[in-house]
Amino acid sequence: MGSYLHGLFDRPDACQTLLHWAGMDNATGVDLAALREASIVRLAEASEGLVRKLAGD
C-alpha cells in the first residue's frame, strides 16, 4: 500500500523537513525551480549550434 501527495517535494523546505523527520539529518532538499531553470538553460545552450546550422548561419 502506498500514497501519493502531489507537489510534496516541490518545496525544498518541506522536503528537507520530511527527510529530517525520517532521520536523515544531513540531507538537504533540492530546489526544483532552480534545477528546472538550469536544465532549460543547458538545453538551450546545447541546441543553439544545431538551430544555427539548420538556419544556415
PQR file with spaces between the fields and no chain letter, atoms N, CA, C, O and H, PARSE charges and radii, in Angstrom:
ATOM       1  N    MET     1       0.841   -1.168    0.000 -0.4000 1.5000
ATOM       2  CA   MET     1       0.000    0.000    0.000 -0.0000 2.0000
ATOM       3  C    MET     1       0.889    1.235    0.000  0.5500 1.7000
ATOM       4  O    MET     1       1.939    1.241    0.642 -0.5500 1.4000
ATOM       5  N    GLY     2       0.490    2.255   -0.696 -0.4000 1.5000
ATOM       6  CA   GLY     2       1.270    3.471   -0.767 -0.0000 2.0000
ATOM       7  C    GLY     2       0.354    4.673   -0.841  0.5500 1.7000
ATOM       8  O    GLY     2      -0.871    4.548   -0.862 -0.5500 1.4000
ATOM       9  H    GLY     2      -0.363    2.250   -1.218  0.4000 1.0000
ATOM      10  N    SER     3       0.963    5.817   -0.879 -0.4000 1.5000
ATOM      11  CA   SER     3       0.190    7.043   -1.013 -0.0000 2.0000
ATOM      12  C    SER     3       0.968    8.009   -1.891  0.5500 1.7000
ATOM      13  O    SER     3       2.168    7.852   -2.113 -0.5500 1.4000
ATOM      14  H    SER     3       1.958    5.918   -0.862  0.4000 1.0000
ATOM      15  N    TYR     4       0.260    9.000   -2.377 -0.4000 1.5000
ATOM      16  CA   TYR     4       0.862    9.974   -3.264 -0.0000 2.0000
ATOM      17  C    TYR     4       0.367   11.356   -2.865  0.5500 1.7000
ATOM      18  O    TYR     4      -0.839   11.594   -2.802 -0.5500 1.4000
ATOM      19  H    TYR     4      -0.716    9.128   -2.197  0.4000 1.0000
ATOM      20  N    LEU     5       1.280   12.250   -2.599 -0.4000 1.5000
ATOM      21  CA   LEU     5       0.932   13.621   -2.259 -0.0000 2.0000
ATOM      22  C    LEU     5       1.545   14.523   -3.321  0.5500 1.7000
ATOM      23  O    LEU     5       2.741   14.812   -3.291 -0.5500 1.4000
ATOM      24  H    LEU     5       2.259   12.057   -2.649  0.4000 1.0000
ATOM      25  N    HIS     6       0.720   14.961   -4.253 -0.4000 1.5000
ATOM      26  CA   HIS     6       1.188   15.774   -5.373 -0.0000 2.0000
ATOM      27  C    HIS     6       1.855   17.054   -4.869  0.5500 1.7000
ATOM      28  O    HIS     6       1.280   17.803   -4.079 -0.5500 1.4000
ATOM      29  H    HIS     6      -0.252   14.727   -4.277  0.4000 1.0000
ATOM      30  N    GLY     7       3.054   17.284   -5.332 -0.4000 1.5000
ATOM      31  CA   GLY     7       3.767   18.505   -5.013 -0.0000 2.0000
ATOM      32  C    GLY     7       4.493   18.510   -3.679  0.5500 1.7000
ATOM      33  O    GLY     7       5.091   19.522   -3.316 -0.5500 1.4000
ATOM      34  H    GLY     7       3.522   16.676   -5.974  0.4000 1.0000
ATOM      35  N    LEU     8       4.459   17.409   -2.941 -0.4000 1.5000
ATOM      36  CA   LEU     8       5.080   17.375   -1.619 -0.0000 2.0000
ATOM      37  C    LEU     8       6.559   17.745   -1.684  0.5500 1.7000
ATOM      38  O    LEU     8       7.054   18.464   -0.816 -0.5500 1.4000
ATOM      39  H    LEU     8       3.974   16.586   -3.236  0.4000 1.0000
ATOM      40  N    PHE     9       7.255   17.273   -2.679 -0.4000 1.5000
ATOM      41  CA   PHE     9       8.697   17.525   -2.767 -0.0000 2.0000
ATOM      42  C    PHE     9       9.039   18.713   -3.646  0.5500 1.7000
ATOM      43  O    PHE     9      10.210   18.929   -3.955 -0.5500 1.4000
ATOM      44  H    PHE     9       6.853   16.688   -3.384  0.4000 1.0000
ATOM      45  N    ASP    10       8.045   19.490   -4.055 -0.4000 1.5000
ATOM      46  CA   ASP    10       8.290   20.673   -4.873 -0.0000 2.0000
ATOM      47  C    ASP    10       8.850   21.834   -4.059  0.5500 1.7000
ATOM      48  O    ASP    10       9.454   22.747   -4.623 -0.5500 1.4000
ATOM      49  H    ASP    10       7.093   19.315   -3.804  0.4000 1.0000
ATOM      50  N    ARG    11       8.663   21.811   -2.771 -0.4000 1.5000
ATOM      51  CA   ARG    11       9.163   22.876   -1.902 -0.0000 2.0000
ATOM      52  C    ARG    11      10.350   22.356   -1.115  0.5500 1.7000
ATOM      53  O    ARG    11      10.206   21.410   -0.340 -0.5500 1.4000
ATOM      54  H    ARG    11       8.173   21.069   -2.313  0.4000 1.0000
ATOM      55  N    PRO    12      11.521   22.952   -1.296 -0.5600 1.5000
ATOM      56  CA   PRO    12      12.728   22.463   -0.628  0.2800 2.0000
ATOM      57  C    PRO    12      12.583   22.372    0.885  0.5500 1.7000
ATOM      58  O    PRO    12      13.090   21.430    1.494 -0.5500 1.4000
ATOM      59  N    ASP    13      11.903   23.329    1.501 -0.4000 1.5000
ATOM      60  CA   ASP    13      11.767   23.295    2.960 -0.0000 2.0000
ATOM      61  C    ASP    13      10.920   22.117    3.414  0.5500 1.7000
ATOM      62  O    ASP    13      11.220   21.504    4.439 -0.5500 1.4000
ATOM      63  H    ASP    13      11.492   24.095    1.006  0.4000 1.0000
ATOM      64  N    ALA    14       9.872   21.790    2.675 -0.4000 1.5000
ATOM      65  CA   ALA    14       9.032   20.641    3.025 -0.0000 2.0000
ATOM      66  C    ALA    14       9.804   19.337    2.857  0.5500 1.7000
ATOM      67  O    ALA    14       9.710   18.438    3.692 -0.5500 1.4000
ATOM      68  H    ALA    14       9.629   22.288    1.843  0.4000 1.0000
ATOM      69  N    CYS    15      10.557   19.245    1.786 -0.4000 1.5000
ATOM      70  CA   CYS    15      11.355   18.046    1.527 -0.0000 2.0000
ATOM      71  C    CYS    15      12.400   17.860    2.625  0.5500 1.7000
ATOM      72  O    CYS    15      12.565   16.756    3.144 -0.5500 1.4000
ATOM      73  H    CYS    15      10.634   19.975    1.107  0.4000 1.0000
ATOM      74  N    GLN    16      13.096   18.921    2.976 -0.4000 1.5000
ATOM      75  CA   GLN    16      14.125   18.827    3.997 -0.0000 2.0000
ATOM      76  C    GLN    16      13.519   18.469    5.356  0.5500 1.7000
ATOM      77  O    GLN    16      14.105   17.689    6.107 -0.5500 1.4000
ATOM      78  H    GLN    16      12.963   19.818    2.555  0.4000 1.0000
ATOM      79  N    THR    17      12.367   19.023    5.673 -0.4000 1.5000
ATOM      80  CA   THR    17      11.693   18.705    6.934 -0.0000 2.0000
ATOM      81  C    THR    17      11.318   17.232    6.992  0.5500 1.7000
ATOM      82  O    THR    17      11.512   16.580    8.017 -0.5500 1.4000
ATOM      83  H    THR    17      11.890   19.657    5.063  0.4000 1.0000
ATOM      84  N    LEU    18      10.785   16.709    5.903 -0.4000 1.5000
ATOM      85  CA   LEU    18      10.404   15.301    5.851 -0.0000 2.0000
ATOM      86  C    LEU    18      11.626   14.396    5.973  0.5500 1.7000
ATOM      87  O    LEU    18      11.591   13.400    6.695 -0.5500 1.4000
ATOM      88  H    LEU    18      10.628   17.239    5.069  0.4000 1.0000
ATOM      89  N    LEU    19      12.692   14.732    5.281 -0.4000 1.5000
ATOM      90  CA   LEU    19      13.911   13.936    5.363 -0.0000 2.0000
ATOM      91  C    LEU    19      14.507   13.979    6.771  0.5500 1.7000
ATOM      92  O    LEU    19      15.005   12.971    7.273 -0.5500 1.4000
ATOM      93  H    LEU    19      12.721   15.542    4.694  0.4000 1.0000
ATOM      94  N    HIS    20      14.451   15.144    7.397 -0.4000 1.5000
ATOM      95  CA   HIS    20      14.942   15.269    8.771 -0.0000 2.0000
ATOM      96  C    HIS    20      14.094   14.408    9.712  0.5500 1.7000
ATOM      97  O    HIS    20      14.630   13.731   10.589 -0.5500 1.4000
ATOM      98  H    HIS    20      14.047   15.962    6.989  0.4000 1.0000
ATOM      99  N    TRP    21      12.786   14.437    9.528 -0.4000 1.5000
ATOM     100  CA   TRP    21      11.880   13.619   10.340 -0.0000 2.0000
ATOM     101  C    TRP    21      12.197   12.128   10.182  0.5500 1.7000
ATOM     102  O    TRP    21      12.075   11.351   11.130 -0.5500 1.4000
ATOM     103  H    TRP    21      12.351   14.987    8.815  0.4000 1.0000
ATOM     104  N    ALA    22      12.608   11.742    8.962 -0.4000 1.5000
ATOM     105  CA   ALA    22      12.918   10.339    8.681 -0.0000 2.0000
ATOM     106  C    ALA    22      14.302    9.936    9.190  0.5500 1.7000
ATOM     107  O    ALA    22      14.723    8.794    9.003 -0.5500 1.4000
ATOM     108  H    ALA    22      12.707   12.373    8.193  0.4000 1.0000
ATOM     109  N    GLY    23      15.009   10.863    9.831 -0.4000 1.5000
ATOM     110  CA   GLY    23      16.306   10.533   10.404 -0.0000 2.0000
ATOM     111  C    GLY    23      17.488   10.857    9.522  0.5500 1.7000
ATOM     112  O    GLY    23      18.620   10.505    9.855 -0.5500 1.4000
ATOM     113  H    GLY    23      14.667   11.790    9.984  0.4000 1.0000
ATOM     114  N    MET    24      17.256   11.509    8.422 -0.4000 1.5000
ATOM     115  CA   MET    24      18.343   11.869    7.509 -0.0000 2.0000
ATOM     116  C    MET    24      18.769   13.305    7.808  0.5500 1.7000
ATOM     117  O    MET    24      18.457   14.231    7.061 -0.5500 1.4000
ATOM     118  H    MET    24      16.336   11.795    8.151  0.4000 1.0000
ATOM     119  N    ASP    25      19.481   13.465    8.906 -0.4000 1.5000
ATOM     120  CA   ASP    25      19.828   14.790    9.408 -0.0000 2.0000
ATOM     121  C    ASP    25      20.755   15.577    8.485  0.5500 1.7000
ATOM     122  O    ASP    25      20.732   16.807    8.503 -0.5500 1.4000
ATOM     123  H    ASP    25      19.735   12.712    9.514  0.4000 1.0000
ATOM     124  N    ASN    26      21.554   14.908    7.693 -0.4000 1.5000
ATOM     125  CA   ASN    26      22.493   15.593    6.801 -0.0000 2.0000
ATOM     126  C    ASN    26      21.919   15.843    5.412  0.5500 1.7000
ATOM     127  O    ASN    26      22.587   16.424    4.557 -0.5500 1.4000
ATOM     128  H    ASN    26      21.573   13.908    7.678  0.4000 1.0000
ATOM     129  N    ALA    27      20.689   15.408    5.186 -0.4000 1.5000
ATOM     130  CA   ALA    27      20.078   15.553    3.863 -0.0000 2.0000
ATOM     131  C    ALA    27      19.653   16.997    3.626  0.5500 1.7000
ATOM     132  O    ALA    27      19.250   17.703    4.550 -0.5500 1.4000
ATOM     133  H    ALA    27      20.146   14.936    5.881  0.4000 1.0000
ATOM     134  N    THR    28      19.751   17.409    2.394 -0.4000 1.5000
ATOM     135  CA   THR    28      19.280   18.739    2.012 -0.0000 2.0000
ATOM     136  C    THR    28      18.257   18.592    0.900  0.5500 1.7000
ATOM     137  O    THR    28      18.329   17.663    0.096 -0.5500 1.4000
ATOM     138  H    THR    28      20.078   16.835    1.643  0.4000 1.0000
ATOM     139  N    GLY    29      17.325   19.494    0.861 -0.4000 1.5000
ATOM     140  CA   GLY    29      16.300   19.467   -0.175 -0.0000 2.0000
ATOM     141  C    GLY    29      16.855   19.954   -1.499  0.5500 1.7000
ATOM     142  O    GLY    29      17.925   20.559   -1.555 -0.5500 1.4000
ATOM     143  H    GLY    29      17.267   20.249    1.514  0.4000 1.0000
ATOM     144  N    VAL    30      16.127   19.687   -2.547 -0.4000 1.5000
ATOM     145  CA   VAL    30      16.505   20.113   -3.889 -0.0000 2.0000
ATOM     146  C    VAL    30      15.578   21.248   -4.301  0.5500 1.7000
ATOM     147  O    VAL    30      14.358   21.129   -4.188 -0.5500 1.4000
ATOM     148  H    VAL    30      15.258   19.195   -2.501  0.4000 1.0000
ATOM     149  N    ASP    31      16.149   22.336   -4.774 -0.4000 1.5000
ATOM     150  CA   ASP    31      15.353   23.450   -5.270 -0.0000 2.0000
ATOM     151  C    ASP    31      14.936   23.118   -6.698  0.5500 1.7000
ATOM     152  O    ASP    31      15.701   23.330   -7.639 -0.5500 1.4000
ATOM     153  H    ASP    31      17.141   22.432   -4.866  0.4000 1.0000
ATOM     154  N    LEU    32      13.720   22.596   -6.856 -0.4000 1.5000
ATOM     155  CA   LEU    32      13.265   22.140   -8.165 -0.0000 2.0000
ATOM     156  C    LEU    32      13.133   23.273   -9.172  0.5500 1.7000
ATOM     157  O    LEU    32      13.364   23.070  -10.364 -0.5500 1.4000
ATOM     158  H    LEU    32      13.098   22.424   -6.091  0.4000 1.0000
ATOM     159  N    ALA    33      12.766   24.453   -8.711 -0.4000 1.5000
ATOM     160  CA   ALA    33      12.662   25.589   -9.633 -0.0000 2.0000
ATOM     161  C    ALA    33      14.032   25.932  -10.216  0.5500 1.7000
ATOM     162  O    ALA    33      14.157   26.181  -11.415 -0.5500 1.4000
ATOM     163  H    ALA    33      12.578   24.617   -7.743  0.4000 1.0000
ATOM     164  N    ALA    34      15.052   25.945   -9.369 -0.4000 1.5000
ATOM     165  CA   ALA    34      16.407   26.235   -9.841 -0.0000 2.0000
ATOM     166  C    ALA    34      16.914   25.122  -10.743  0.5500 1.7000
ATOM     167  O    ALA    34      17.567   25.388  -11.752 -0.5500 1.4000
ATOM     168  H    ALA    34      14.951   25.743   -8.395  0.4000 1.0000
ATOM     169  N    LEU    35      16.617   23.878  -10.387 -0.4000 1.5000
ATOM     170  CA   LEU    35      17.022   22.744  -11.215 -0.0000 2.0000
ATOM     171  C    LEU    35      16.347   22.798  -12.578  0.5500 1.7000
ATOM     172  O    LEU    35      16.984   22.545  -13.600 -0.5500 1.4000
ATOM     173  H    LEU    35      16.086   23.662   -9.568  0.4000 1.0000
ATOM     174  N    ARG    36      15.059   23.125  -12.596 -0.4000 1.5000
ATOM     175  CA   ARG    36      14.307   23.237  -13.848 -0.0000 2.0000
ATOM     176  C    ARG    36      14.898   24.338  -14.730  0.5500 1.7000
ATOM     177  O    ARG    36      15.096   24.138  -15.929 -0.5500 1.4000
ATOM     178  H    ARG    36      14.541   23.331  -11.765  0.4000 1.0000
ATOM     179  N    GLU    37      15.182   25.508  -14.130 -0.4000 1.5000
ATOM     180  CA   GLU    37      15.747   26.626  -14.879 -0.0000 2.0000
ATOM     181  C    GLU    37      17.123   26.269  -15.443  0.5500 1.7000
ATOM     182  O    GLU    37      17.412   26.568  -16.602 -0.5500 1.4000
ATOM     183  H    GLU    37      15.021   25.670  -13.156  0.4000 1.0000
ATOM     184  N    ALA    38      17.960   25.644  -14.646 -0.4000 1.5000
ATOM     185  CA   ALA    38      19.291   25.243  -15.103 -0.0000 2.0000
ATOM     186  C    ALA    38      19.194   24.227  -16.241  0.5500 1.7000
ATOM     187  O    ALA    38      20.002   24.254  -17.170 -0.5500 1.4000
ATOM     188  H    ALA    38      17.725   25.401  -13.705  0.4000 1.0000
ATOM     189  N    SER    39      18.220   23.344  -16.171 -0.4000 1.5000
ATOM     190  CA   SER    39      18.030   22.342  -17.224 -0.0000 2.0000
ATOM     191  C    SER    39      17.593   23.000  -18.525  0.5500 1.7000
ATOM     192  O    SER    39      18.044   22.609  -19.601 -0.5500 1.4000
ATOM     193  H    SER    39      17.563   23.322  -15.417  0.4000 1.0000
ATOM     194  N    ILE    40      16.721   23.993  -18.432 -0.4000 1.5000
ATOM     195  CA   ILE    40      16.257   24.707  -19.629 -0.0000 2.0000
ATOM     196  C    ILE    40      17.414   25.458  -20.270  0.5500 1.7000
ATOM     197  O    ILE    40      17.570   25.437  -21.491 -0.5500 1.4000
ATOM     198  H    ILE    40      16.355   24.311  -17.558  0.4000 1.0000
ATOM     199  N    VAL    41      18.224   26.120  -19.452 -0.4000 1.5000
ATOM     200  CA   VAL    41      19.391   26.850  -19.977 -0.0000 2.0000
ATOM     201  C    VAL    41      20.354   25.877  -20.638  0.5500 1.7000
ATOM     202  O    VAL    41      20.875   26.157  -21.718 -0.5500 1.4000
ATOM     203  H    VAL    41      18.097   26.137  -18.460  0.4000 1.0000
ATOM     204  N    ARG    42      20.593   24.754  -20.011 -0.4000 1.5000
ATOM     205  CA   ARG    42      21.509   23.747  -20.568 -0.0000 2.0000
ATOM     206  C    ARG    42      20.993   23.234  -21.913  0.5500 1.7000
ATOM     207  O    ARG    42      21.767   23.085  -22.859 -0.5500 1.4000
ATOM     208  H    ARG    42      20.170   24.526  -19.134  0.4000 1.0000
ATOM     209  N    LEU    43      19.702   22.968  -21.998 -0.4000 1.5000
ATOM     210  CA   LEU    43      19.107   22.510  -23.246 -0.0000 2.0000
ATOM     211  C    LEU    43      19.213   23.575  -24.336  0.5500 1.7000
ATOM     212  O    LEU    43      19.529   23.269  -25.486 -0.5500 1.4000
ATOM     213  H    LEU    43      19.073   23.089  -21.230  0.4000 1.0000
ATOM     214  N    ALA    44      18.951   24.816  -23.969 -0.4000 1.5000
ATOM     215  CA   ALA    44      19.047   25.913  -24.939 -0.0000 2.0000
ATOM     216  C    ALA    44      20.469   26.067  -25.465  0.5500 1.7000
ATOM     217  O    ALA    44      20.676   26.246  -26.665 -0.5500 1.4000
ATOM     218  H    ALA    44      18.695   25.065  -23.035  0.4000 1.0000
ATOM     219  N    GLU    45      21.441   25.997  -24.571 -0.4000 1.5000
ATOM     220  CA   GLU    45      22.837   26.129  -24.983 -0.0000 2.0000
ATOM     221  C    GLU    45      23.268   24.957  -25.859  0.5500 1.7000
ATOM     222  O    GLU    45      24.016   25.140  -26.819 -0.5500 1.4000
ATOM     223  H    GLU    45      21.273   25.852  -23.596  0.4000 1.0000
ATOM     224  N    ALA    46      22.802   23.767  -25.535 -0.4000 1.5000
ATOM     225  CA   ALA    46      23.177   22.583  -26.311 -0.0000 2.0000
ATOM     226  C    ALA    46      22.552   22.594  -27.694  0.5500 1.7000
ATOM     227  O    ALA    46      23.149   22.084  -28.643 -0.5500 1.4000
ATOM     228  H    ALA    46      22.194   23.619  -24.755  0.4000 1.0000
ATOM     229  N    SER    47      21.367   23.162  -27.828 -0.4000 1.5000
ATOM     230  CA   SER    47      20.672   23.128  -29.115 -0.0000 2.0000
ATOM     231  C    SER    47      20.977   24.347  -29.981  0.5500 1.7000
ATOM     232  O    SER    47      20.618   24.359  -31.158 -0.5500 1.4000
ATOM     233  H    SER    47      20.882   23.576  -27.058  0.4000 1.0000
ATOM     234  N    GLU    48      21.621   25.358  -29.440 -0.4000 1.5000
ATOM     235  CA   GLU    48      21.874   26.583  -30.174 -0.0000 2.0000
ATOM     236  C    GLU    48      22.672   26.342  -31.456  0.5500 1.7000
ATOM     237  O    GLU    48      22.336   26.892  -32.504 -0.5500 1.4000
ATOM     238  H    GLU    48      21.912   25.348  -28.483  0.4000 1.0000
ATOM     239  N    GLY    49      23.708   25.536  -31.382 -0.4000 1.5000
ATOM     240  CA   GLY    49      24.513   25.254  -32.559 -0.0000 2.0000
ATOM     241  C    GLY    49      23.733   24.561  -33.656  0.5500 1.7000
ATOM     242  O    GLY    49      23.890   24.888  -34.833 -0.5500 1.4000
ATOM     243  H    GLY    49      23.981   25.088  -30.530  0.4000 1.0000
ATOM     244  N    LEU    50      22.906   23.620  -33.292 -0.4000 1.5000
ATOM     245  CA   LEU    50      22.094   22.918  -34.283 -0.0000 2.0000
ATOM     246  C    LEU    50      21.092   23.852  -34.926  0.5500 1.7000
ATOM     247  O    LEU    50      20.884   23.793  -36.138 -0.5500 1.4000
ATOM     248  H    LEU    50      22.778   23.354  -32.337  0.4000 1.0000
ATOM     249  N    VAL    51      20.475   24.701  -34.152 -0.4000 1.5000
ATOM     250  CA   VAL    51      19.499   25.651  -34.699 -0.0000 2.0000
ATOM     251  C    VAL    51      20.179   26.598  -35.671  0.5500 1.7000
ATOM     252  O    VAL    51      19.634   26.893  -36.735 -0.5500 1.4000
ATOM     253  H    VAL    51      20.643   24.749  -33.167  0.4000 1.0000
ATOM     254  N    ARG    52      21.362   27.074  -35.315 -0.4000 1.5000
ATOM     255  CA   ARG    52      22.105   27.964  -36.226 -0.0000 2.0000
ATOM     256  C    ARG    52      22.473   27.247  -37.528  0.5500 1.7000
ATOM     257  O    ARG    52      22.383   27.818  -38.615 -0.5500 1.4000
ATOM     258  H    ARG    52      21.804   26.834  -34.451  0.4000 1.0000
ATOM     259  N    LYS    53      22.885   25.999  -37.396 -0.4000 1.5000
ATOM     260  CA   LYS    53      23.264   25.224  -38.569 -0.0000 2.0000
ATOM     261  C    LYS    53      22.052   25.001  -39.490  0.5500 1.7000
ATOM     262  O    LYS    53      22.159   25.122  -40.710 -0.5500 1.4000
ATOM     263  H    LYS    53      22.959   25.535  -36.513  0.4000 1.0000
ATOM     264  N    LEU    54      20.937   24.684  -38.905 -0.4000 1.5000
ATOM     265  CA   LEU    54      19.719   24.454  -39.695 -0.0000 2.0000
ATOM     266  C    LEU    54      19.209   25.757  -40.333  0.5500 1.7000
ATOM     267  O    LEU    54      18.596   25.736  -41.400 -0.5500 1.4000
ATOM     268  H    LEU    54      20.850   24.585  -37.914  0.4000 1.0000
ATOM     269  N    ALA    55      19.472   26.883  -39.667 -0.4000 1.5000
ATOM     270  CA   ALA    55      19.035   28.175  -40.183 -0.0000 2.0000
ATOM     271  C    ALA    55      19.995   28.707  -41.254  0.5500 1.7000
ATOM     272  O    ALA    55      19.691   29.684  -41.939 -0.5500 1.4000
ATOM     273  H    ALA    55      19.971   26.900  -38.800  0.4000 1.0000
ATOM     274  N    GLY    56      21.140   28.066  -41.389 -0.4000 1.5000
ATOM     275  CA   GLY    56      22.093   28.467  -42.407 -0.0000 2.0000
ATOM     276  C    GLY    56      23.035   29.576  -41.988  0.5500 1.7000
ATOM     277  O    GLY    56      23.656   30.214  -42.838 -0.5500 1.4000
ATOM     278  H    GLY    56      21.387   27.272  -40.833  0.4000 1.0000
ATOM     279  N    ASP    57      23.148   29.810  -40.716 -0.4000 1.5000
ATOM     280  CA   ASP    57      24.070   30.857  -40.229 -0.0000 2.0000
ATOM     281  C    ASP    57      25.489   30.351  -40.202  0.5500 1.7000
ATOM     282  O    ASP    57      26.400   31.086  -39.823 -0.5500 1.4000
ATOM     283  H    ASP    57      22.643   29.291  -40.026  0.4000 1.0000
